[in-house]
Structures are given as C-alpha cells and as structure tokens.
Amino acid sequence: LMKKRAMVLAAQSFDNHLKAAKKHWQTLASTAANFHIPETAIAERVKAGLMHLEILLTGPADKDSPLLANCGIYTPIGTESSPIIQYMDSMGWHNKARRAIEYFFFEHQKENGFIQCYSDYQSETGPVLWTAAEHYRYTRDIEWLRKMTPLFIRSCDFILSWCDKNKTAEARSKGVWGLPTGK
C-alpha cells in the first residue's frame, strides 16, 4: 500500500503543486489589509505572522460556523486567543475574527456567563469580552452586536457578580476589594 501511494505521489508534478501552494497563500495574503511598511523585512514578518495565524485556525470552511483560534498546539484559551483574534480584525479579517469570538460564546459560555475553555483556568471571560468590543469597534456591525448582546450581558453580569464576592473588609485590608479572585 505504501509503495503504491509513493508511486502515485512520485508521478505528480512538484512544480504544479508548488505553483498552486504559492497561489493559495498569495491570494490569502491579498485579502488582508494593505499598507506600506518601508522596511521589507518587517513588512514580510507582518504578512508571515498573519499566515501563521491562519494555520492555527481550525473549524468548518463555511462562513458562519465558529472558528477555533488555537494557541500553537493548544486549543483556544480566552487570554491567549484574544490577541490572535484582535490581530486578525486589525488586518481586515473581520469574518474570521467574528467566528473566532463566537466560538467562545457559543461553545464555552456557561449558563451563568462564565467562559472557560481550559481546565480550571478562570480569566478567559474578560479578555473575550474585550475582544468582542474591539471587533465591534472595527466593524460597527450592529446586527452582530444585537445578536450577541444577551451573551455579552450574561458574561458581564458574571464578572460583576464575581467581583461583588470580594467586596469585604478582609478583601479591602488585602488591597483586593472588588477584584475577581482565583487563577
């Protein structure tokens, strides 16, 4: 079976595959924001960084399903995926950014508004909310905002409730009055 597969692969044109790969990545790069950075090495790194983020994205090819903005070999984590999503938004990939934000709200938001993807990690809700706000700031997509508002409110209420638990005399004496606790 392996030999047969090797023969099929050996018969294919490397040059044709190379051309197709170049075309794919050049087309994808052309969909990002276009700006001029005079220093070539920096400009190439900006585009390469975006292509690396594209490689990290997983999810259905359709334009509406949530996307996973993975963190290297790790699955999405609100704190670490947020800068990835914000960079995609800043580069004009608004649809991908929207889908990556929606992953957290549609797949990992608990009934009480808490967003948690990773083990017992507790600080994902705030960064994801911030990223959603940044997405709206870039796109001004009022329809998306209206659709997502109940989920945003639920997460905001969760954070406010979490902070209320630390409004005690003991918390004040420790300098953490009104702050969330945990990891």
C-alpha atoms as an extended CHARMM CRD file, in Angstrom:
* protein
*
       183  EXT
         1         1  LEU       CA              0.0000000000        0.0000000000        0.0000000000  PROA      1               0.0000000000
         2         2  MET       CA              2.7980000000        2.4250000000        0.8950000000  PROA      2               0.0000000000
         3         3  LYS       CA              4.7140000000        1.6260000000       -2.2900000000  PROA      3               0.0000000000
         4         4  LYS       CA              1.6040000000        2.1660000000       -4.4060000000  PROA      4               0.0000000000
         5         5  ARG       CA              0.9640000000        5.5030000000       -2.7030000000  PROA      5               0.0000000000
         6         6  ALA       CA              4.6030000000        6.5060000000       -3.1840000000  PROA      6               0.0000000000
         7         7  MET       CA              4.3540000000        5.7280000000       -6.8960000000  PROA      7               0.0000000000
         8         8  VAL       CA              1.2370000000        7.8990000000       -7.2470000000  PROA      8               0.0000000000
         9         9  LEU       CA              2.9200000000       10.7590000000       -5.4030000000  PROA      9               0.0000000000
        10        10  ALA       CA              6.1400000000       10.4080000000       -7.4150000000  PROA      10              0.0000000000
        11        11  ALA       CA              4.1460000000       10.7130000000      -10.6580000000  PROA      11              0.0000000000
        12        12  GLN       CA              2.7270000000       14.0850000000       -9.6420000000  PROA      12              0.0000000000
        13        13  SER       CA              4.3120000000       17.3340000000      -10.7030000000  PROA      13              0.0000000000
        14        14  PHE       CA              6.1190000000       19.0560000000       -7.8360000000  PROA      14              0.0000000000
        15        15  ASP       CA              6.1640000000       22.2980000000       -9.8220000000  PROA      15              0.0000000000
        16        16  ASN       CA              2.3660000000       22.2510000000      -10.2590000000  PROA      16              0.0000000000
        17        17  HSD       CA              1.8440000000       21.7230000000       -6.5260000000  PROA      17              0.0000000000
        18        18  LEU       CA              4.3530000000       24.4620000000       -5.7350000000  PROA      18              0.0000000000
        19        19  LYS       CA              2.5630000000       26.8980000000       -8.0620000000  PROA      19              0.0000000000
        20        20  ALA       CA             -0.8080000000       26.0250000000       -6.5320000000  PROA      20              0.0000000000
        21        21  ALA       CA              0.5510000000       26.4800000000       -2.9960000000  PROA      21              0.0000000000
        22        22  LYS       CA              2.0700000000       29.8640000000       -3.8710000000  PROA      22              0.0000000000
        23        23  LYS       CA             -1.1760000000       30.9760000000       -5.4860000000  PROA      23              0.0000000000
        24        24  HSD       CA             -3.1840000000       29.8840000000       -2.4330000000  PROA      24              0.0000000000
        25        25  TRP       CA             -1.0250000000       31.7780000000        0.0630000000  PROA      25              0.0000000000
        26        26  GLN       CA             -0.6620000000       34.8650000000       -2.1460000000  PROA      26              0.0000000000
        27        27  THR       CA             -4.4330000000       35.0000000000       -2.6450000000  PROA      27              0.0000000000
        28        28  LEU       CA             -4.9910000000       34.6530000000        1.0830000000  PROA      28              0.0000000000
        29        29  ALA       CA             -2.4190000000       37.3610000000        1.8550000000  PROA      29              0.0000000000
        30        30  SER       CA             -4.1430000000       39.6830000000       -0.6310000000  PROA      30              0.0000000000
        31        31  THR       CA             -7.3430000000       39.5280000000        1.4470000000  PROA      31              0.0000000000
        32        32  ALA       CA             -5.6300000000       41.2220000000        4.4050000000  PROA      32              0.0000000000
        33        33  ALA       CA             -5.3120000000       44.9550000000        4.9910000000  PROA      33              0.0000000000
        34        34  ASN       CA             -2.9440000000       46.5840000000        2.5500000000  PROA      34              0.0000000000
        35        35  PHE       CA             -0.4480000000       49.0870000000        3.8950000000  PROA      35              0.0000000000
        36        36  HSD       CA              3.1310000000       50.0150000000        3.1770000000  PROA      36              0.0000000000
        37        37  ILE       CA              5.9360000000       49.3460000000        5.6140000000  PROA      37              0.0000000000
        38        38  PRO       CA              9.1970000000       50.7290000000        4.1870000000  PROA      38              0.0000000000
        39        39  GLU       CA             11.3810000000       48.1190000000        5.8690000000  PROA      39              0.0000000000
        40        40  THR       CA             10.9540000000       44.9810000000        3.7410000000  PROA      40              0.0000000000
        41        41  ALA       CA             11.9420000000       42.5470000000        6.4810000000  PROA      41              0.0000000000
        42        42  ILE       CA              9.3160000000       43.9690000000        8.8460000000  PROA      42              0.0000000000
        43        43  ALA       CA              6.6310000000       44.0260000000        6.1460000000  PROA      43              0.0000000000
        44        44  GLU       CA              7.3320000000       40.3740000000        5.3410000000  PROA      44              0.0000000000
        45        45  ARG       CA              7.1220000000       39.4430000000        9.0260000000  PROA      45              0.0000000000
        46        46  VAL       CA              3.7510000000       41.1840000000        9.3940000000  PROA      46              0.0000000000
        47        47  LYS       CA              2.3080000000       39.1800000000        6.4990000000  PROA      47              0.0000000000
        48        48  ALA       CA              4.0300000000       35.9640000000        7.6120000000  PROA      48              0.0000000000
        49        49  GLY       CA              2.6100000000       36.4000000000       11.1080000000  PROA      49              0.0000000000
        50        50  LEU       CA             -0.8830000000       36.6120000000        9.7060000000  PROA      50              0.0000000000
        51        51  MET       CA             -0.3090000000       33.4860000000        7.6160000000  PROA      51              0.0000000000
        52        52  HSD       CA              0.9130000000       31.6640000000       10.7380000000  PROA      52              0.0000000000
        53        53  LEU       CA             -2.3130000000       32.6250000000       12.4820000000  PROA      53              0.0000000000
        54        54  GLU       CA             -4.2740000000       31.2810000000        9.5210000000  PROA      54              0.0000000000
        55        55  ILE       CA             -2.5450000000       27.9290000000       10.0130000000  PROA      55              0.0000000000
        56        56  LEU       CA             -3.6340000000       27.9210000000       13.6680000000  PROA      56              0.0000000000
        57        57  LEU       CA             -7.3250000000       28.3970000000       12.8100000000  PROA      57              0.0000000000
        58        58  THR       CA             -9.4540000000       25.2790000000       12.7430000000  PROA      58              0.0000000000
        59        59  GLY       CA            -13.1120000000       24.8150000000       12.0210000000  PROA      59              0.0000000000
        60        60  PRO       CA            -15.6020000000       24.3380000000        9.1950000000  PROA      60              0.0000000000
        61        61  ALA       CA            -14.8970000000       26.0550000000        5.8950000000  PROA      61              0.0000000000
        62        62  ASP       CA            -18.3310000000       27.6830000000        5.7550000000  PROA      62              0.0000000000
        63        63  LYS       CA            -18.5370000000       31.3910000000        6.5650000000  PROA      63              0.0000000000
        64        64  ASP       CA            -20.7810000000       31.1460000000        9.6140000000  PROA      64              0.0000000000
        65        65  SER       CA            -19.5640000000       28.3700000000       11.9120000000  PROA      65              0.0000000000
        66        66  PRO       CA            -17.3510000000       29.2210000000       14.8810000000  PROA      66              0.0000000000
        67        67  LEU       CA            -13.5880000000       29.0560000000       14.3040000000  PROA      67              0.0000000000
        68        68  LEU       CA            -11.0060000000       27.9680000000       16.8380000000  PROA      68              0.0000000000
        69        69  ALA       CA             -8.1390000000       30.4470000000       17.2190000000  PROA      69              0.0000000000
        70        70  ASN       CA             -5.6830000000       27.9050000000       18.5780000000  PROA      70              0.0000000000
        71        71  CYS       CA             -2.6070000000       28.8940000000       20.5650000000  PROA      71              0.0000000000
        72        72  GLY       CA              0.1510000000       26.8860000000       18.9480000000  PROA      72              0.0000000000
        73        73  ILE       CA             -0.5170000000       23.2770000000       19.8590000000  PROA      73              0.0000000000
        74        74  TYR       CA             -3.1260000000       24.2810000000       22.4470000000  PROA      74              0.0000000000
        75        75  THR       CA             -6.8300000000       24.7290000000       21.9050000000  PROA      75              0.0000000000
        76        76  PRO       CA             -8.2720000000       28.2480000000       22.2130000000  PROA      76              0.0000000000
        77        77  ILE       CA             -7.8370000000       29.9720000000       25.5530000000  PROA      77              0.0000000000
        78        78  GLY       CA             -9.5660000000       33.3140000000       26.0900000000  PROA      78              0.0000000000
        79        79  THR       CA             -6.4460000000       35.1230000000       27.2830000000  PROA      79              0.0000000000
        80        80  GLU       CA             -4.1430000000       33.8140000000       24.5690000000  PROA      80              0.0000000000
        81        81  SER       CA             -6.5590000000       33.6410000000       21.6500000000  PROA      81              0.0000000000
        82        82  SER       CA             -7.7460000000       37.2180000000       22.1720000000  PROA      82              0.0000000000
        83        83  PRO       CA             -4.6100000000       38.8780000000       20.7260000000  PROA      83              0.0000000000
        84        84  ILE       CA             -4.7470000000       36.4750000000       17.7690000000  PROA      84              0.0000000000
        85        85  ILE       CA             -8.3470000000       37.4400000000       17.0770000000  PROA      85              0.0000000000
        86        86  GLN       CA             -7.6320000000       41.1540000000       17.5340000000  PROA      86              0.0000000000
        87        87  TYR       CA             -4.7360000000       40.9350000000       15.0670000000  PROA      87              0.0000000000
        88        88  MET       CA             -6.9890000000       39.2630000000       12.5040000000  PROA      88              0.0000000000
        89        89  ASP       CA             -9.5130000000       42.0790000000       12.9830000000  PROA      89              0.0000000000
        90        90  SER       CA             -6.8180000000       44.7400000000       12.6370000000  PROA      90              0.0000000000
        91        91  MET       CA             -5.7140000000       43.1280000000        9.3770000000  PROA      91              0.0000000000
        92        92  GLY       CA             -9.2260000000       43.1780000000        7.9350000000  PROA      92              0.0000000000
        93        93  TRP       CA            -10.1510000000       39.5480000000        8.5160000000  PROA      93              0.0000000000
        94        94  HSD       CA            -13.3800000000       40.5380000000       10.2630000000  PROA      94              0.0000000000
        95        95  ASN       CA            -15.3700000000       37.4420000000        9.3540000000  PROA      95              0.0000000000
        96        96  LYS       CA            -12.7070000000       35.1190000000       10.7560000000  PROA      96              0.0000000000
        97        97  ALA       CA            -12.3930000000       37.2670000000       13.8790000000  PROA      97              0.0000000000
        98        98  ARG       CA            -16.1720000000       37.2220000000       14.3810000000  PROA      98              0.0000000000
        99        99  ARG       CA            -16.2880000000       33.4580000000       14.0200000000  PROA      99              0.0000000000
       100       100  ALA       CA            -13.3990000000       33.0270000000       16.4870000000  PROA      100             0.0000000000
       101       101  ILE       CA            -15.1580000000       35.2370000000       19.0460000000  PROA      101             0.0000000000
       102       102  GLU       CA            -18.3880000000       33.3310000000       18.5890000000  PROA      102             0.0000000000
       103       103  TYR       CA            -16.5710000000       30.0830000000       19.3680000000  PROA      103             0.0000000000
       104       104  PHE       CA            -16.1270000000       31.2410000000       22.9730000000  PROA      104             0.0000000000
       105       105  PHE       CA            -19.7190000000       32.3940000000       23.3980000000  PROA      105             0.0000000000
       106       106  PHE       CA            -21.4720000000       29.5910000000       21.5200000000  PROA      106             0.0000000000
       107       107  GLU       CA            -19.2610000000       26.6770000000       22.5690000000  PROA      107             0.0000000000
       108       108  HSD       CA            -17.8710000000       27.5860000000       26.0080000000  PROA      108             0.0000000000
       109       109  GLN       CA            -20.0580000000       30.1360000000       27.7580000000  PROA      109             0.0000000000
       110       110  LYS       CA            -21.6870000000       28.6050000000       30.8310000000  PROA      110             0.0000000000
       111       111  GLU       CA            -25.2750000000       29.3980000000       31.8080000000  PROA      111             0.0000000000
       112       112  ASN       CA            -24.0070000000       31.9430000000       34.3630000000  PROA      112             0.0000000000
       113       113  GLY       CA            -21.9170000000       33.7730000000       31.7220000000  PROA      113             0.0000000000
       114       114  PHE       CA            -18.5440000000       32.2990000000       32.7060000000  PROA      114             0.0000000000
       115       115  ILE       CA            -16.3760000000       31.4370000000       29.7030000000  PROA      115             0.0000000000
       116       116  GLN       CA            -13.9690000000       28.5990000000       30.3110000000  PROA      116             0.0000000000
       117       117  CYS       CA            -12.1990000000       26.5110000000       27.7110000000  PROA      117             0.0000000000
       118       118  TYR       CA             -9.0970000000       25.3790000000       29.5080000000  PROA      118             0.0000000000
       119       119  SER       CA             -9.0860000000       23.1590000000       32.5970000000  PROA      119             0.0000000000
       120       120  ASP       CA             -9.6270000000       25.2810000000       35.7170000000  PROA      120             0.0000000000
       121       121  TYR       CA             -8.3910000000       28.4960000000       34.1310000000  PROA      121             0.0000000000
       122       122  GLN       CA            -10.5840000000       31.3730000000       35.2720000000  PROA      122             0.0000000000
       123       123  SER       CA             -9.5540000000       34.5230000000       33.4270000000  PROA      123             0.0000000000
       124       124  GLU       CA            -10.9990000000       33.9150000000       29.9710000000  PROA      124             0.0000000000
       125       125  THR       CA            -14.2900000000       35.8040000000       30.2230000000  PROA      125             0.0000000000
       126       126  GLY       CA            -12.8220000000       39.3180000000       30.4500000000  PROA      126             0.0000000000
       127       127  PRO       CA            -10.3710000000       39.0390000000       27.5340000000  PROA      127             0.0000000000
       128       128  VAL       CA            -13.0520000000       37.5320000000       25.2960000000  PROA      128             0.0000000000
       129       129  LEU       CA            -15.4550000000       40.3710000000       26.1410000000  PROA      129             0.0000000000
       130       130  TRP       CA            -12.7060000000       42.9100000000       25.4170000000  PROA      130             0.0000000000
       131       131  THR       CA            -12.0180000000       41.2280000000       22.0710000000  PROA      131             0.0000000000
       132       132  ALA       CA            -15.7290000000       41.3030000000       21.1970000000  PROA      132             0.0000000000
       133       133  ALA       CA            -15.7830000000       45.0340000000       21.9720000000  PROA      133             0.0000000000
       134       134  GLU       CA            -12.7260000000       45.5780000000       19.7730000000  PROA      134             0.0000000000
       135       135  HSD       CA            -14.4050000000       43.6160000000       16.9730000000  PROA      135             0.0000000000
       136       136  TYR       CA            -17.4390000000       45.8760000000       17.1650000000  PROA      136             0.0000000000
       137       137  ARG       CA            -15.1630000000       48.9420000000       17.2180000000  PROA      137             0.0000000000
       138       138  TYR       CA            -13.5790000000       47.7730000000       13.9530000000  PROA      138             0.0000000000
       139       139  THR       CA            -16.7220000000       46.6410000000       12.1640000000  PROA      139             0.0000000000
       140       140  ARG       CA            -19.6180000000       48.6550000000       13.6190000000  PROA      140             0.0000000000
       141       141  ASP       CA            -21.7070000000       45.5660000000       12.8150000000  PROA      141             0.0000000000
       142       142  ILE       CA            -24.8620000000       46.4970000000       14.6970000000  PROA      142             0.0000000000
       143       143  GLU       CA            -26.7250000000       43.3410000000       13.6390000000  PROA      143             0.0000000000
       144       144  TRP       CA            -23.9770000000       41.1810000000       15.1400000000  PROA      144             0.0000000000
       145       145  LEU       CA            -23.9860000000       43.3120000000       18.2910000000  PROA      145             0.0000000000
       146       146  ARG       CA            -27.7380000000       42.8930000000       18.6960000000  PROA      146             0.0000000000
       147       147  LYS       CA            -27.4870000000       39.1290000000       18.1960000000  PROA      147             0.0000000000
       148       148  MET       CA            -24.6480000000       38.7950000000       20.7080000000  PROA      148             0.0000000000
       149       149  THR       CA            -25.8500000000       41.3120000000       23.3330000000  PROA      149             0.0000000000
       150       150  PRO       CA            -27.6650000000       38.7660000000       25.5500000000  PROA      150             0.0000000000
       151       151  LEU       CA            -24.4900000000       36.6540000000       25.6790000000  PROA      151             0.0000000000
       152       152  PHE       CA            -22.3350000000       39.7020000000       26.4070000000  PROA      152             0.0000000000
       153       153  ILE       CA            -24.6530000000       40.8210000000       29.1950000000  PROA      153             0.0000000000
       154       154  ARG       CA            -24.5710000000       37.3490000000       30.7130000000  PROA      154             0.0000000000
       155       155  SER       CA            -20.7490000000       37.4260000000       30.7970000000  PROA      155             0.0000000000
       156       156  CYS       CA            -20.6610000000       40.9910000000       32.1550000000  PROA      156             0.0000000000
       157       157  ASP       CA            -23.1050000000       40.0280000000       34.8920000000  PROA      157             0.0000000000
       158       158  PHE       CA            -20.8890000000       37.0650000000       35.7480000000  PROA      158             0.0000000000
       159       159  ILE       CA            -17.8110000000       39.2830000000       36.1540000000  PROA      159             0.0000000000
       160       160  LEU       CA            -19.7030000000       41.8590000000       38.2290000000  PROA      160             0.0000000000
       161       161  SER       CA            -21.0870000000       39.1350000000       40.4820000000  PROA      161             0.0000000000
       162       162  TRP       CA            -17.6270000000       37.6050000000       40.8250000000  PROA      162             0.0000000000
       163       163  CYS       CA            -16.1900000000       40.9620000000       41.8580000000  PROA      163             0.0000000000
       164       164  ASP       CA            -19.0190000000       41.5610000000       44.3460000000  PROA      164             0.0000000000
       165       165  LYS       CA            -17.8990000000       38.4660000000       46.2650000000  PROA      165             0.0000000000
       166       166  ASN       CA            -14.6650000000       40.2970000000       47.0510000000  PROA      166             0.0000000000
       167       167  LYS       CA            -16.2450000000       43.4280000000       48.4680000000  PROA      167             0.0000000000
       168       168  THR       CA            -15.4640000000       42.5960000000       52.0690000000  PROA      168             0.0000000000
       169       169  ALA       CA            -13.4780000000       44.2130000000       54.8600000000  PROA      169             0.0000000000
       170       170  GLU       CA            -10.9130000000       41.4050000000       54.6040000000  PROA      170             0.0000000000
       171       171  ALA       CA            -10.5080000000       41.9930000000       50.8580000000  PROA      171             0.0000000000
       172       172  ARG       CA            -10.1220000000       45.7230000000       51.4810000000  PROA      172             0.0000000000
       173       173  SER       CA             -7.3550000000       45.0590000000       54.0390000000  PROA      173             0.0000000000
       174       174  LYS       CA             -5.5240000000       42.9100000000       51.4690000000  PROA      174             0.0000000000
       175       175  GLY       CA             -5.9070000000       45.5380000000       48.7250000000  PROA      175             0.0000000000
       176       176  VAL       CA             -8.0980000000       43.3410000000       46.5320000000  PROA      176             0.0000000000
       177       177  TRP       CA            -11.5230000000       44.8430000000       47.2860000000  PROA      177             0.0000000000
       178       178  GLY       CA            -13.8740000000       44.3560000000       44.3360000000  PROA      178             0.0000000000
       179       179  LEU       CA            -11.4040000000       42.3500000000       42.2600000000  PROA      179             0.0000000000
       180       180  PRO       CA            -12.0630000000       38.8480000000       40.9590000000  PROA      180             0.0000000000
       181       181  THR       CA            -10.3610000000       36.0000000000       42.7990000000  PROA      181             0.0000000000
       182       182  GLY       CA             -8.8260000000       32.7960000000       41.5140000000  PROA      182             0.0000000000
       183       183  LYS       CA             -6.3520000000       31.8870000000       38.8260000000  PROA      183             0.0000000000
